[in-house]
Amino acid sequence: MTDLILTPNLEDADTVYADLLAAHEGLSATQSAALNARLILVLVNHIGDANVVRNALAVAQTDEAPSA
């Protein structure tokens, strides 16, 4: 399956967003970027489908990316 879900699809999104912000508290810009990179790699591994990841990259590189 390579279709991306681009409509809201996260239960309790506000809490997840707050958790993401909290994970970055107290980090330098470099540490924050490294955390983001590690998180992306963990999620890419979880997705496990290179085509889905490529589609997500294509969407993220356009103005059509969904906003939170």
GUBA-482756 format. One line per field, with one value per residue (C-alpha): residue number from 0; residue in one letter; chain; x, y, z. Coordinates in steps of 0.05 Angstrom, whole numbers. Layout:
seq: NUM; ...
type: a; ...
mol: A; ...
X: X; ...
Y: Y; ...
Z: Z; ...
This chain:
seq: 0; 1; 2; 3; 4; 5; 6; 7; 8; 9; 10; 11; 12; 13; 14; 15; 16; 17; 18; 19; 20; 21; 22; 23; 24; 25; 26; 27; 28; 29; 30; 31; 32; 33; 34; 35; 36; 37; 38; 39; 40; 41; 42; 43; 44; 45; 46; 47; 48; 49; 50; 51; 52; 53; 54; 55; 56; 57; 58; 59; 60; 61; 62; 63; 64; 65; 66; 67
type: m; t; d; l; i; l; t; p; n; l; e; d; a; d; t; v; y; a; d; l; l; a; a; h; e; g; l; s; a; t; q; s; a; a; l; n; a; r; l; i; l; v; l; v; n; h; i; g; d; a; n; v; v; r; n; a; l; a; v; a; q; t; d; e; a; p; s; a
mol: A; A; A; A; A; A; A; A; A; A; A; A; A; A; A; A; A; A; A; A; A; A; A; A; A; A; A; A; A; A; A; A; A; A; A; A; A; A; A; A; A; A; A; A; A; A; A; A; A; A; A; A; A; A; A; A; A; A; A; A; A; A; A; A; A; A; A; A
X: 0; 31; -28; -16; -69; -68; -129; -128; -116; -85; -126; -109; -64; -57; -26; 21; 42; 55; 96; 137; 150; 168; 219; 255; 255; 324; 358; 405; 388; 438; 409; 338; 356; 389; 326; 284; 329; 327; 251; 244; 287; 247; 182; 209; 230; 161; 127; 172; 152; 201; 147; 104; 165; 181; 109; 112; 177; 145; 84; 128; 168; 106; 58; 6; 34; -21; -15; -25
Y: 0; 66; 114; 167; 190; 266; 281; 286; 215; 221; 211; 264; 302; 361; 316; 284; 353; 374; 311; 327; 398; 372; 324; 384; 426; 446; 420; 461; 470; 415; 367; 383; 369; 303; 284; 299; 257; 198; 203; 205; 143; 106; 123; 107; 39; 30; 46; -4; 14; 54; 76; 105; 142; 169; 192; 226; 261; 286; 313; 346; 381; 416; 467; 411; 382; 377; 427; 408
Z: 0; -21; -10; 42; 91; 84; 126; 202; 227; 296; 359; 412; 364; 412; 466; 415; 391; 463; 474; 412; 437; 507; 477; 448; 511; 534; 471; 429; 355; 338; 389; 366; 294; 315; 354; 293; 248; 296; 302; 227; 219; 273; 238; 169; 195; 226; 159; 126; 55; 13; -35; 21; 47; -23; -30; 37; 18; -47; -9; 44; -9; -37; -11; -9; 56; 108; 165; 237
